[in-house]
């Protein structure tokens, strides 16, 4: 089992690397984007794991392991969503989403 203190740092390093690769592809400053990813990953994961540990006091070892697994998966999902949102200017996938939403909401209803 991974130490509780290592998880936020591992997620932060992974986020920093992903942000740096996206910045490299978009021809932006890799160092600033990697630092932003590192800070975002570290702070989000630490807050998420801290809140989940404070919210529940498990009775058994199995309950503690189950809580830790769910907390780490929730933190990874939150980092994925926030990372995609904050790097939208680098990967430009949000344009397709906005065009799709615009097409759905701007459909003309047939007049009778």
N, C-alpha and C positions, 0 to 999 in steps of 0.2 A: 504494500500500500504506500502511496506517495505521501510524504510529510505534508501536513496542512500548510506549513509556511513556504513550501516550494511551489505550490500550485499557482499562486498569483504571479510569481516571477517567471514561471514557465510560460504562462499565458501572455505575460507582458512581452517577453522576448519573441514569442511567435507573432504577436500583433505588430511589433516593431519591424520584424522581417517582412511581413506581408505588406505593411504600409510602405516600406522602402522599395519593394519590388514594384508595387503599383506606381510609386513616384518615378521610378526609373523608366517604366514604360511610357509614362505621360511626360517625360522630360522635365520633371520638377526637381526641387531640392530634396535629395534622398535623406540627408541627415535630419532636417527639420521634420519631415514626414515620419521617419522612423522614431524620433523622439516623441512625437505626438502619439503614435501607435503604442509605444512603450508606456507612456503616462496613462493613456486611456485604458489599456489592458490591465495595468497594475491597479489603478484606482477602482475601476469597475469590478474587477474580480475580488479585491479585498473587501469592498463594501458589500457585495453580494454574499460572500462566504461569511463575513462577520454578522450580517443580519440574519442569515439562516441559522447560524450557531446560537445567536442570542434568542431566537424565537422558539427554540425547542431544546429541551433537556432530555436526551434519550435515556431509557432505562437500561437497555442491554447493549452489548457490543454489536450485535447484528443491527439494532436500530440506529446506532451511531454510524456504522458503515453505510447503511442505506441512506441516512440523512446526508452524509458526506458525498456520496455518489450523486444524489439528486441536486445537491448544492453546486457541485462542480459542473454538472451538465447544464444547469440553469445559468451559471455564470458564463459558460462557453456560448450558449445561445444568445445571451444578452450582448456579449462581446461581438458576436457575429453580426447581429442586427445593427448595433451602434457603429461597428467598423464599416459595414456596407453603407450606412447612412452618411458617415463623416468623410468617406472617400468617394462619394458620388461624383465629385468634380474630376477625379482621376480616372475612373473606369467608365463613366458616362452611360451606365446601364439604366439610369433613372429616366432618360429621355424616352426609351421604349415604354416604360411604365406610364409616364405622363401621356404619351400619345394614345396608349390603349385606354386609359381612363377618360381622356377627352373624347375618344370615339364612342365610348359607352354612354357618357352623360350628355353628349351633344346630338344624339339621334333625334331626328325630327319625327314626331308622331303624325300619323296620317289624319288629315282633316276630313270630316264627313260632311 
